[in-house]
Amino acid sequence: MKFNEYPIESLMYITNRPEIVFTHGKGSWLHDNTGKRYLDFVQGWAVNSLGHCNEGVIDALDKQARLLINPSPAFYNEPMAQLAGLLTQHSCFDKVFFANSGAEANEGAIKLARKWGKKFKHGAYEIITFDHSFHGRTLATMSASGKPGWDTIYAPQVPGFPKADLNDITSVEKLINAKTVAVMLEPIQGEGGVIPATREFMQQLRALTKKHNVLMIVDEVQSGCGRAGTLFAYELAGIEPDVMTLGKGIGSGVPLAALLAKAECEVFEAGDQGGTYNGNPLMTAVGYSVISQLTAPGFLEGVRQRGEYLRAQLLELSKERGFEGERGEGLLRALLLGKDIGNQIVEKARLLQPDGLLLNAARPNLLRFMPALNVTTDEIDQMMTMLRTVLDSL
Ligand SMILES: *Cc1c(COP(=O)(O)O)cnc(C)c1O
């Protein structure tokens, strides 16, 4: 169908979208309504960890759809238990609660921390978060986020989220008081422009939160599930947080998220937390397939190798074009352009012929790369060739 034949005008406006409609995809490639192909280094915003329409994901959806779609969150189901078991087996956490989005998982973490504060810290409720952080689009998670302008769009904010500076431990220490219940951070700020918390900072934060008996919450919605080259990014610093949230990559494209906690932090009582679709077998069956594939022998080693390969290619390009280098972990990386040409590059890359390239400029002066974790080095080479073509045309 032609673009103007779709009832696009019936959709509520939320952002500027290009005038194409995506129809199907496979692996690193996406196809639109005109038959054009795109090499996808956005992957639904670091969501499709195994690329478009992964066979294991299709299989899990197909099998589970024929068995049981939703018995209600008030009952146990098989995939929910199996996925929880897999996650506790492969992490430092003991308990899992499933949700439908990263924001919802973070809401759960905020509630868990506030309940824990009520129980063990005389009603402490403040959660220290960070400038330029992103934790979701609900009112509480927007308030927790340090995105410029988000404090006023839907004012008044949810109170209790003082902001510190990433990689500056004294800025955190200054904010700790009797009302502090937790510190929450992304081990790699994704939307903020792929800014990793240093290993030293993560270790200092762990020591500081232990010293003051406050919880350390890691929002691994973007950095988790293999993206950083380890199953979870907190592993890179050799520390164990108290609480973690997952989203995006855990479902490789389907709405699935999770809140994980150490046994000592499990404070919910009957009725405190829930949700109609939480832990539904259709999505948790997909999550089980995804985590099984990510933890299969050699897979994460491959992510690290391809991450190193992408890093080397980006550094070479940076040198060649006089850019400012690159940063990131695993297959979440940014090319630092040194000038505000990011959006222009994204636009031109999509319009390339015959095949387009999908990129993201998390900030105007950088490009963010978040390909499928099973992207091939050949596809990375193709992306680099296309990117050079775009840069030549500027
Ligand atoms: C995307 C993201 C979220 C929000 O996830 P949704 O599924 O969009 O609600 C939260 N935290 C981080 C770090 C993210 O990248």
The ligand as an SDF file (V2000), in Angstrom:
LIG
                    3D

 15 15  0  0  0  0  0  0  0  0999 V2000
   13.6980    2.4620   27.7380 C   0  0  0  0  0  0  0  0  0  0  0  0
   14.0910    2.6290   29.1480 C   0  0  0  0  0  0  0  0  0  0  0  0
   13.1300    2.6530   30.1730 C   0  0  0  0  0  0  0  0  0  0  0  0
   11.6510    2.6430   29.9000 C   0  0  0  0  0  0  0  0  0  0  0  0
   11.2170    1.4390   29.3510 O   0  0  0  0  0  0  0  0  0  0  0  0
    9.7550    1.3550   28.6960 P   0  0  0  0  0  0  0  0  0  0  0  0
    9.6030   -0.0770   28.3210 O   0  0  0  0  0  0  0  0  0  0  0  0
    9.7810    2.2830   27.5160 O   0  0  0  0  0  0  0  0  0  0  0  0
    8.7980    1.8080   29.7100 O   0  0  0  0  0  0  0  0  0  0  0  0
   13.5640    2.7320   31.4810 C   0  0  0  0  0  0  0  0  0  0  0  0
   14.8720    2.7900   31.7730 N   0  0  0  0  0  0  0  0  0  0  0  0
   15.8280    2.7550   30.8180 C   0  0  0  0  0  0  0  0  0  0  0  0
   17.2560    2.7760   31.2150 C   0  0  0  0  0  0  0  0  0  0  0  0
   15.4740    2.6830   29.4690 C   0  0  0  0  0  0  0  0  0  0  0  0
   16.4070    2.7040   28.5310 O   0  0  0  0  0  0  0  0  0  0  0  0
  1  2  1  0
  2  3  1  0
  2 14  2  0
  3  4  1  0
  3 10  2  0
  4  5  1  0
  5  6  1  0
  6  7  2  0
  6  8  1  0
  6  9  1  0
 10 11  1  0
 11 12  2  0
 12 13  1  0
 12 14  1  0
 14 15  1  0
M  END
$$$$
